[in-house]
Amino acid sequence: MQKVARVAKEPLTYLVIAILVLLVHQAFYLRELGYDAVDDAYISFRYAQNFARGHGLVFNIGERVEGYTNFLWTVLLALFILVGVEPGPLAMALGGLFALGTIILVYSKFAQKALVVSLSLLLLAVDGSFALWSVGGMETAIFTFLLLSGMVAYLQEGEDERLALLSGLLFALAALTRPEGVLVFAVTLLHRAFHRLLVERRLLARPDLLRLFSFLGLYGPYFLWRYNYYGYLLPNTFYAKVTTEGVSAQIARGFAHLRTFLGVHLGWLLILLTLVPLLKRKVDFAWSYLVFLVSVYLSYIVYVGGDWSVGRFFVPILPALYLLVAMGVGEAYMSLQTWFEGRGREGYFRGVGGLLALGGVLALFSLSSLGGEHELFIRRFQAREATRARVTLGRWLREHLPPDTFIAVDAAGQIPYYSGLKTLDMFGVNDEHTAHMKVESMGQGTPGHEKFDFDYIMWRRPDLIIVYGNFLDGSPIYERADDWEWTEDEALRQFLTIYRRRD
């Protein structure tokens, strides 16, 4: 280990470098997003806004539909809205801070392993998914931070009952932030049980019970409340996006999503590096836990069919993944260093090794950021123009239409939030009927955009239907509102089409 320490004598230096790189990386994506949160973030902002105004955690006043999956994040934003803080800039700032907190947490808990912590910090800082979704305005960064905090507490607890209580509470906070926190906690319980059975020949100990009780003590009351409030075991978003019947197409799409992510993240090379400790038979408690966790989480992403983004779903496990990669690199480094030293070429090896590490970090930045998130998300979805169009139209609707106007949208974030109007989410994330409808082709379309009931939309008779595209051209019920001067920018006009009911 002393040999490795010579390669990175000052992990603190790498922490400073990683923080600076991440700050520049975040600034780049803030600019590319148009200095505004992504549309999906505004769904939570609308729930938070209604909650702050005393209407409850609802999308439309009087309709209890759980179209958000980030309770703790939404309530946190609501508290700031109560004192007059605009949630968009706040959410992006908090996300950026939690991402920096994740970097610092990795350093503080693994600093004694110089090469491991230095490499994992740099990999996180240059990862395009980690940078983008820390400033996208969503709950990704706080969930990643809480998840890593729980994992670190678990890895350090041993038989310390206080740390067992702490890990349970941290995992409960993560579960309050996203439902996947329950999955990670379950993986943690299973890992501890397997370890005790194999090593100690027992299933449970007092710290395990304390961890479980502290988790249930916080998460249990919340779960009972949300089940009573919304009436379903799972959020409405799950029913809108995932099927539990005939899942073959969904799983196939999930594998395609995983391949895309791996393709822009040096994926197969990273996976091989994580297995180096196994090949050298140096499997310890931390390595087995991180491998188990990453494997189960990736399987979950595949099962639910992936996401419309490149790497948003993967961000919460990136710290664990890059720690595993760095552990593998560390083991490989020690073996190769010994081999080169035996031949009197230690200096040569250090130079080549440093260049290879730098090349790998730069390659990850190029693939995951420039070729990944920027190319496949920012440019593909025209993120900046989309934001400008939806925000501009939402504000115009608020100023020019009666407050009882009923609209239907295909993007349920910025337009409903800024307009303040009652809204039908045509893809069902915030609509109970659409979310629970049966679709035989589930898994074959874009995640979250597969459930669409045209007859139901016509039956609801929205005053306006606002979409990207022209699917209602020629309708006897709706006509284009091209005469409305909601913007002078022709590019924005071409981005959104407004249909108004003829009668």
Summary of the structure (lengths in Angstrom):
residues: 503
radius of gyration: 24.4
end to end distance: 77.5
largest distance: 87.4
contacts: 1734
relative contact order: 0.11
helix: 66%
strand: 4%
